Amino acid sequence: MSDTKHRRQGLGEPAERDLDQRKATILQAVVSRYIGTAQPVGSQQIAGAAGVSSATVRAEMAALEGDGYLTQPHTSAGRIPTDKGYRFFVDHLARPGVLGQAQRQQVSQFFDQVHGEMEEMLERASGLLADLTSYAAVVVGPGHESAEVRSVQLVGLEPRVALLVVVLADGAVEKRTVDLGEDTPDAVLDGAAAALQSQFCGHALSTLAPIAQTGDPSCDRVLARVEDVLARRGEDDQYDHVFVGGPSHLALAFDAVETVRGVLGILEQEMVVVNLLREVLGRGLSVAIGTEHGYEPLASCAVVVAPVSVEGYEGGAVGILGPTRMNYPEALAAATLVSDGISERLAGLPVVGGSASRSDLHRPRSGAGAKGTNAQATTSSRMRVKGGRGRARG
């Protein structure tokens, strides 16, 4: 592997290759076999692969244990890799992974056929990645702050409640309920929507200027209510779009029930998941092993991450969460392939909902002055995990 790849996968600059060829060959054999079997590896099992006698392998394995690359769970058992051993394997020994033809075809067909809003595509992509790897998968969608506004609509839900719909150039649809304070005719909402359309279209969410008044008191009252909602947008949107696929795979990936519960608990905490993936990427890693990612509850896990880029802007990521004995080359290949597919799909994503009509979104107004639970449910277009703040695909 090149130094560039070391820095991409490892902890910054590549570590010195401090193992001779024989020790490296034995370590590679131990890691590969343990990943495949989840059973401690004895000297006789790899003597043939290493091309030396069992006695020589035992001596070298003892040396590797002394240097912290291997450990022996029981005195009578073989050895298993430590986090340091996995790290050396990933940085120096593992060959680039290649998915099988059937898997590559599965990914290709997925992105050829997936349709709908961005959130739907990201949710389904998390399930795809989980199916490819048999580990839990996380997809964090890109933020929308840099996306330009394509259209703005105000749709009456009830006499005093409206739905603000903002369609963005990246295909996202932002939705917010607006408490109008008093009964408001559709004609007034249409006038306010026209004012918003003329002021917002072509501008990024992060650069929206204060809403200018129109001179019509009824319309300006609605615009003031909309401005209050938009002012709180940053408070409401402290989380990215996060989708978790294949949490049920964790039961097969880990032996200890408590470990599975702990990992599932982390996956239900959306902000923790977002920060985890961001910190791993921010430190220049593609793979974080054991305690490297800094989250003690995930000390028995490895995280494989690949960024999602839209027109050169890194605003999201895909991640794979599994045991430290995961198949790193395959996981890296799968994460990269899916992240590339998401990036390409987002770059060419058609604007969904841009031509939505009032009949598409309108809900019957009932109970003048009352806020219905349905209106409350549309406060955000984000999808959440079951039991937490995201949506999980089992």
Order of alpha helices (4+ residues) and beta strands (2+ residues): alpha-alpha-alpha-alpha-beta-beta-alpha-alpha-alpha-beta-beta-beta-beta-alpha-alpha-alpha-beta-alpha-alpha-alpha-beta-beta-beta-alpha-alpha-alpha-beta
